Amino acid sequence: MSVKSLRQTVQGLLPSLTPVRFVGEDGAPVAGPPAGYTEPPVGTLREAYRRMVLGRRFDTQATALTKQGRLAVYPSSRGQEACQVGAVLALRPDDWLFPTYRDSVALVTRGIDPVEVLTLLRGDWHCGYDPAATRVAPQCTPLATQVLHATGMAESLRRKGADGVAMALIGDGATSEGDFHEALNFAAVFRAPVVFFVQNNQYAISVPLARQTAAPALAYKGIGHGVRSEQVDGNDAVAVLAVLASAVAHARAGHGPVLVEAHTYRMDAHTNADDATRYRRDEEVERWRAADPVERLETYLRSRGALTDADTAALREEAEELAAALRAGMNADSVLDPLELFDHVYAEPTPQLREQRDRLAAELAAATQAQED
């Protein structure tokens, strides 16, 4: 490879020096649109805003359910709505999504029943929805393992001649895991149509980004593997949609994987069991609150005459209806079969597993008989 070709190859992998941005924190358009990216149509932005409003109401309702004892735990994504919604809107229905435990808003945006989304966090089932039907993998709690799964799915789509894409949603902490690097390396070598979308919310639980990496941005971690990379203002929904649309198109066209880092912020604690005041200051939270993605997009749409008071009032009503339906669904007690503990452990149950199942079945039958007597 000549020096000129090498330089072009490297330039093609490098992310923008600063995160791509279309709309400033005040909701006003930035001077000069980012080179190489096209602003999404107004209709897409309106739908993104609608989904973000619904997603935030879902998130606040789910947080409240933990306080009522209806959920064992809930990892809020308040402040990350532009990322969660943008990821889903960038995909086709036949594309695959590989979420983490914090990506419940993305699942709701994908059209999954909110009650089914929360099944994992209530402790009923590991996955309350059908991954094959929804093309959404089970929410993943171990860091970065879903990145390998997404890469494998993308490679299978490529080998079958399909034009589908897989998108892996990742937190900043997952980029410190070996699975993350193995997935990027494999995807680059085989040109798998996968998009790695890192939601850098500044903390891996309580560990700040500066204690995880010395890289100028997480987006640069793709270069060493030969993966095209980009960074975007994750609280600017316009920019997120534009960058992810470009990344998905790149992967779908057979040009290989893309790594996108979104700079965003987790407004609430890691989970309801976390005390965020122990590792971050209120001043920092307030600084990021000024960059709220929902308010920013609302201001921008209003400035373009694409959003009215009547629109926002209707959306608030729709959001309250979603919250009421979620409350009703979660207030209904789950009907569980204890013997389901043994389902889906092995494709063919082992003798030991059968013995344990039979023993439990006998104990349940005896308890039922005792109650009847």
MIGU-838630 format. One line per 4 residues: number of its first residue (from 1); their letters; for each residue x, y, z of C-alpha. Coordinates in Angstrom, 3 decimals, decimal comma, m for minus. Layout:
// MIGU-838630
NUM) a) X Y Z | ...
***
This chain:
// MIGU-838630
1) msvk) 0,000 0,000 0,000 | 1,344 3,398 m0,951 | 1,728 6,188 1,567 | m1,136 8,041 m0,110
5) slrq) m3,437 5,010 0,061 | m2,467 4,384 3,676 | m3,241 7,981 4,569 | m6,658 7,732 2,891
9) tvqg) m7,400 4,483 4,715 | m6,513 5,965 8,084 | m8,512 9,119 7,405 | m11,496 6,952 6,552
13) llps) m11,338 5,315 9,970 | m10,798 8,413 12,102 | m13,716 9,989 13,963 | m14,431 13,712 13,863
17) ltpv) m12,126 15,710 16,136 | m15,155 16,916 18,092 | m18,514 15,165 18,499 | m20,846 15,678 15,547
21) rfvg) m23,536 18,212 16,435 | m26,456 19,781 14,570 | m28,237 21,507 17,457 | m26,654 23,387 20,354
25) edga) m27,616 22,990 24,000 | m29,893 26,021 23,648 | m31,878 24,324 20,889 | m30,498 26,555 18,136
29) pvag) m28,850 25,065 15,029 | m25,072 25,189 15,001 | m23,300 27,316 12,429 | m22,667 25,149 9,389
33) ppag) m23,988 21,566 9,317 | m21,419 18,796 9,901 | m19,700 17,738 6,685 | m20,762 14,357 5,369
37) ytep) m24,046 14,150 7,272 | m27,596 15,029 6,266 | m30,204 16,322 8,669 | m33,114 13,873 8,997
41) pvgt) m36,528 14,889 7,621 | m38,803 16,881 9,920 | m41,219 13,961 10,099 | m38,469 11,739 11,478
45) lrea) m37,509 14,371 14,047 | m41,122 14,743 15,168 | m41,414 10,993 15,624 | m38,128 10,944 17,515
49) yrrm) m39,428 13,652 19,843 | m42,665 11,724 20,407 | m40,737 8,566 21,228 | m38,407 10,442 23,561
53) vlgr) m41,315 11,957 25,483 | m42,951 8,536 25,815 | m39,635 6,981 26,750 | m38,982 9,474 29,523
57) rfdt) m42,449 8,928 30,981 | m41,894 5,176 30,866 | m38,561 5,655 32,619 | m39,968 7,793 35,432
61) qata) m42,844 5,362 35,909 | m40,501 2,383 36,063 | m38,371 4,226 38,622 | m41,490 4,812 40,725
65) ltkq) m42,393 1,123 40,502 | m39,131 0,198 42,228 | m40,114 2,380 45,179 | m43,437 0,553 45,331
69) grla) m41,761 m2,856 45,381 | m43,090 m3,851 41,960 | m39,582 m4,043 40,500 | m36,529 m5,534 42,148
73) vyps) m34,259 m3,006 40,454 | m34,393 m0,488 37,621 | m31,429 1,082 35,773 | m32,695 4,448 34,590
77) srgq) m31,665 5,884 31,233 | m33,027 9,368 31,928 | m30,916 11,764 29,867 | m30,044 9,130 27,261
81) eacq) m33,332 9,233 25,350 | m31,792 10,602 22,153 | m29,447 7,608 22,030 | m32,078 5,002 22,884
85) vgav) m34,661 6,304 20,439 | m32,139 7,178 17,736 | m30,708 3,666 17,756 | m34,093 2,078 17,090
89) lalr) m35,231 4,594 14,473 | m32,017 4,026 12,532 | m32,876 0,334 12,083 | m35,368 m1,483 9,894
93) pddw) m37,850 m3,910 11,490 | m35,848 m6,847 10,108 | m32,563 m5,605 11,609 | m31,383 m6,916 14,968
97) lfpt) m30,902 m4,995 18,222 | m28,672 m6,245 21,054 | m29,439 m4,195 24,186 | m28,004 m3,913 27,674
101) yrds) m29,927 m3,825 30,937 | m30,141 0,001 30,681 | m31,809 0,057 27,275 | m35,440 m0,441 28,275
105) valv) m36,507 2,774 26,523 | m35,032 1,404 23,285 | m37,148 m1,738 23,676 | m40,304 0,287 24,252
109) trgi) m39,438 2,342 21,165 | m39,031 m0,909 19,232 | m42,686 m1,659 20,015 | m42,279 m4,260 22,755
113) dpve) m44,976 m4,275 25,443 | m43,605 m2,188 28,360 | m44,751 m4,845 30,842 | m42,793 m7,488 28,923
117) vltl) m39,772 m5,186 28,901 | m39,791 m5,076 32,704 | m40,232 m8,820 33,211 | m36,484 m9,258 33,654
121) lrgd) m36,291 m6,495 36,246 | m39,265 m7,879 38,155 | m37,557 m11,280 38,339 | m40,200 m13,326 36,504
125) whcg) m38,276 m14,350 33,402 | m34,865 m13,557 31,983 | m36,634 m12,275 28,867 | m40,329 m11,470 28,711
129) ydpa) m40,580 m11,056 24,939 | m39,844 m13,229 21,907 | m36,389 m12,321 20,548 | m37,001 m14,061 17,220
133) atrv) m40,284 m12,242 16,594 | m39,048 m8,815 17,702 | m35,465 m9,209 16,475 | m34,346 m7,908 19,850
137) apqc) m31,929 m10,056 21,835 | m32,497 m10,497 25,587 | m31,274 m7,537 27,624 | m27,724 m8,293 28,664
141) tpla) m26,430 m7,691 32,191 | m22,810 m8,983 31,889 | m20,711 m6,277 30,272 | m19,922 m6,628 26,563
145) tqvl) m21,064 m10,224 26,043 | m23,870 m9,023 23,753 | m21,257 m7,401 21,488 | m20,013 m10,850 20,467
149) hatg) m23,587 m12,029 19,946 | m24,349 m9,039 17,716 | m21,226 m9,675 15,674 | m22,135 m13,328 15,260
153) maes) m25,647 m12,449 14,136 | m24,318 m9,860 11,688 | m21,890 m12,386 10,232 | m24,664 m14,949 9,847
157) lrrk) m26,761 m12,383 7,980 | m23,818 m11,651 5,683 | m23,197 m15,311 4,918 | m26,865 m15,862 4,117
161) gadg) m26,782 m12,999 1,636 | m29,281 m10,936 3,606 | m28,896 m7,163 3,821 | m29,780 m6,976 7,509
165) vama) m27,726 m5,133 10,109 | m27,113 m5,835 13,796 | m26,640 m3,011 16,292 | m25,031 m3,584 19,688
169) ligd) m25,827 m1,051 22,393 | m22,866 m0,673 24,748 | m22,026 1,351 27,825 | m18,653 3,041 28,260
173) gats) m17,645 0,453 30,872 | m18,073 m2,345 28,330 | m15,290 m0,903 26,158 | m12,830 m1,986 28,871
177) egdf) m13,807 m5,638 28,429 | m11,971 m8,151 26,256 | m15,203 m9,226 24,538 | m15,533 m5,726 23,109
181) heal) m12,147 m5,875 21,389 | m12,617 m9,451 20,196 | m15,926 m8,505 18,608 | m14,464 m5,459 16,844
185) nfaa) m11,529 m7,448 15,523 | m13,701 m10,263 14,179 | m16,237 m7,866 12,671 | m13,516 m5,882 10,898
189) vfra) m11,753 m8,936 9,477 | m14,965 m10,458 8,113 | m16,632 m7,123 7,296 | m19,671 m8,070 9,338
193) pvvf) m22,585 m5,617 9,020 | m22,681 m4,540 12,651 | m22,835 m1,126 14,324 | m21,287 m0,807 17,783
197) fvqn) m23,092 2,059 19,515 | m21,377 3,179 22,715 | m23,506 5,315 25,016 | m20,758 7,020 26,978
201) nqya) m22,708 8,306 29,981 | m19,443 9,210 31,749 | m19,559 6,533 34,479 | m19,193 2,758 34,664
205) isvp) m21,311 2,559 37,820 | m19,096 4,825 39,973 | m15,904 4,757 37,894 | m15,435 7,947 35,827
209) larq) m14,271 7,734 32,232 | m10,824 9,131 33,074 | m10,165 6,049 35,251 | m11,102 3,686 32,413
213) taap) m9,094 4,953 29,476 | m6,463 7,464 28,417 | m7,802 7,562 24,843 | m8,929 11,025 23,658
217) alay) m12,354 9,466 23,028 | m13,744 5,949 23,085 | m14,382 6,237 19,344 | m10,636 5,939 18,769
221) kgig) m10,706 2,370 20,058 | m12,056 1,224 16,722 | m9,088 2,391 14,670 | m6,648 m0,254 15,891
225) hgvr) m9,054 m2,933 14,714 | m9,636 m1,316 11,326 | m13,184 m0,229 12,198 | m14,586 3,038 10,877
229) seqv) m15,338 5,227 13,888 | m17,284 8,355 14,788 | m18,264 10,372 17,838 | m21,485 12,318 18,257
233) dgnd) m23,188 14,590 20,771 | m25,469 11,982 22,327 | m27,871 14,625 23,668 | m28,474 16,057 20,192
237) avav) m31,153 13,807 18,713 | m30,716 15,340 15,252 | m27,027 14,452 15,215 | m27,580 10,976 16,676
241) lavl) m30,135 10,142 13,997 | m27,897 11,486 11,224 | m24,763 9,664 12,364 | m26,486 6,350 13,069
245) asav) m28,321 6,455 9,737 | m24,947 6,858 8,026 | m23,379 4,068 10,094 | m26,214 1,624 9,392
249) ahar) m26,118 2,445 5,660 | m22,337 1,861 5,633 | m22,709 m1,548 7,278 | m25,697 m2,546 5,146
253) aghg) m23,824 m1,736 1,948 | m21,175 m4,303 2,839 | m18,442 m1,836 3,810 | m17,905 m3,367 7,232
257) pvlv) m18,623 m2,437 10,852 | m18,853 1,027 12,389 | m18,134 2,163 15,940 | m20,108 5,205 17,119
261) eaht) m19,524 6,838 20,489 | m22,287 9,074 21,835 | m21,303 11,563 24,532 | m24,269 11,622 26,895
265) yrmd) m25,050 11,500 30,608 | m26,962 9,333 33,051 | m29,039 11,836 35,012 | m30,172 9,400 37,691
269) ahtn) m28,195 6,929 39,760 | m26,791 3,723 38,286 | m29,823 1,896 39,700 | m32,272 2,574 42,514
273) adda) m29,782 0,792 44,798 | m26,987 3,264 43,975 | m26,072 6,504 45,773 | m24,646 8,671 42,994
277) tryr) m23,820 11,518 45,371 | m20,856 9,472 46,599 | m18,969 9,816 43,322 | m20,317 12,862 41,459
281) rdee) m21,187 16,417 42,417 | m24,541 18,155 42,033 | m22,871 20,879 39,963 | m21,900 18,282 37,356
285) verw) m25,429 16,919 37,152 | m26,887 20,398 36,756 | m24,395 21,185 34,011 | m25,597 18,180 32,023
289) raad) m29,229 18,917 32,849 | m28,851 22,068 30,764 | m28,130 19,804 27,788 | m31,332 17,778 28,256
293) pver) m31,995 15,953 24,947 | m35,799 16,140 25,150 | m35,912 19,871 25,823 | m33,252 20,546 23,203
297) lety) m35,166 18,782 20,434 | m38,439 20,403 21,507 | m36,894 23,878 21,298 | m35,419 23,109 17,886
301) lrsr) m38,705 21,793 16,471 | m40,628 24,768 17,830 | m38,156 27,139 16,206 | m38,882 25,467 12,870
305) galt) m42,636 25,625 13,341 | m42,784 21,830 13,477 | m44,159 21,574 17,017 | m47,040 23,411 18,700
309) dadt) m48,556 23,644 22,174 | m51,366 21,392 20,969 | m48,812 18,804 19,847 | m47,031 18,755 23,195
313) aalr) m50,313 18,584 25,108 | m51,404 15,583 23,042 | m48,066 13,918 23,659 | m48,316 14,444 27,401
317) eeae) m51,730 12,814 27,345 | m50,386 9,874 25,341 | m47,492 9,522 27,775 | m49,848 9,457 30,763
321) elaa) m51,930 6,762 29,080 | m48,766 4,693 28,605 | m47,837 5,160 32,265 | m51,334 4,186 33,427
325) alra) m51,296 1,036 31,307 | m47,872 0,157 32,673 | m49,051 0,617 36,259 | m52,082 m1,570 35,637
329) gmna) m49,984 m4,272 34,034 | m47,392 m4,270 36,781 | m50,015 m4,260 39,549 | m51,362 m7,570 38,297
333) dsvl) m49,656 m10,405 40,136 | m47,635 m12,731 37,947 | m48,851 m16,295 37,489 | m45,709 m18,391 37,673
337) dple) m45,025 m22,108 37,427 | m42,075 m23,074 39,668 | m41,273 m25,977 37,334 | m40,300 m23,432 34,669
341) lfdh) m37,023 m23,139 36,582 | m35,884 m26,215 34,696 | m36,951 m25,101 31,220 | m34,349 m23,784 28,787
345) vyae) m31,383 m24,871 30,952 | m30,228 m27,532 28,500 | m31,578 m28,521 25,099 | m31,740 m32,070 26,471
349) ptpq) m32,216 m32,157 30,273 | m29,570 m34,084 32,197 | m30,544 m36,953 34,500 | m29,724 m34,767 37,508
353) lreq) m31,973 m31,977 36,219 | m34,853 m34,408 35,648 | m34,413 m35,765 39,165 | m34,504 m32,263 40,660
357) rdrl) m37,571 m31,362 38,617 | m39,421 m34,522 39,677 | m38,549 m33,874 43,312 | m39,886 m30,315 43,155
361) aael) m43,019 m31,473 41,337 | m43,670 m33,994 44,113 | m43,199 m31,352 46,803 | m45,579 m28,954 45,043
365) aaat) m48,173 m31,675 44,605 | m47,914 m32,575 48,290 | m48,299 m28,926 49,315 | m51,358 m28,551 47,101
369) qaqe) m52,906 m31,709 48,545 | m52,263 m30,487 52,084 | m54,057 m27,227 51,324 | m57,047 m29,094 49,910
373) d) m57,218 m31,347 52,963
***
